[in-house]
Amino acid sequence: MSKPRPIQLLPIFHIPEIRPGDDLPRILVAAAKKSKIAFRQNDILVLAQKIISKSENRLIDLTTITPSQRAIDLAAASDTDRRKDPRVVEVILRQSRRIVRDHPVLIVETHHGFVCANAGVDQSNIPRENIVSLLPQNPDASAKKIAQALRKLTRKKIAVIISDTFGRPWRLGLTNIAIGSYGVPPLRDLRGTHDQHGKPLHATIIATADELASAASLAMPKSAATPAVLIRNFIYQPSTAPATTIIRPPNLDLFR
């Protein structure tokens, strides 16, 4: 195993408000240049999900949504101090395979297989009223497309992680996880290796992409327009495995 080096988190500033159809890779390269950051071989670029969704026009105008009776009933049953808009609930239902729990928070399984609050439907960091954003339709494909475009623009092999904020069973607080990735291994299986005392590891599988997404979030404050962070000096073996491999299979899921 290579000796670890100090890992750098380099926020990329000067990223404008992203709009549908924007050439996100070119915008990122230009913003990095303004931030005095030059891409290097094997850098890892972590991108907030919201700018991906905006560039891919994963936006819904609530004035076009007619809520179903089920959405109306679920909205009426939500907490009074944070009563949900039935139109938002309808969008959540359309983005979901099933409802895992409907009170006090609407927890669903998305069509991607993610189990999360509100199917990732979100109204924050969107300039217009009555607009909600959806998760990218295929975050792994989005990450691959951006990584390939960045390689053409920079002549460097750059891994890409698309991150989003999720809650966690058993623990308070939110953290960022990888919902899409390309170029970096989502998981690192240490089973069969040994710890520093020579003891064999039997169950250790590290969620590498999630840990990188969470680390990058420290340089992505929610109140600042910094949706891109470059991680440098992290040692990894390139991989094309998708982030969906992190999703726990139903037969191993303690919460189904």
Secondary structure, DSSP 8 states (H G I E B T S, - for coil): -------EEEE--------TT--HHHHHHHHHHHTT----TT-EEEEEHHHHHHHTT-EEEGGG----HHHHHHHHHS-GGG---HHHHHHHHHTEEEEEE-SSS-EEEETTS-EEEGGG-B-TT-SSTTEEE---S-HHHHHHHHHHHHHHHHSS--EEEEEEEEEETTEEEEEEEEEEEEBS-S-EE-TT-B-TTS-B-SS-EE-HHHHHHHHHHTTS-TTS---EEEEES-----B---GGGGS--GGG-TT-
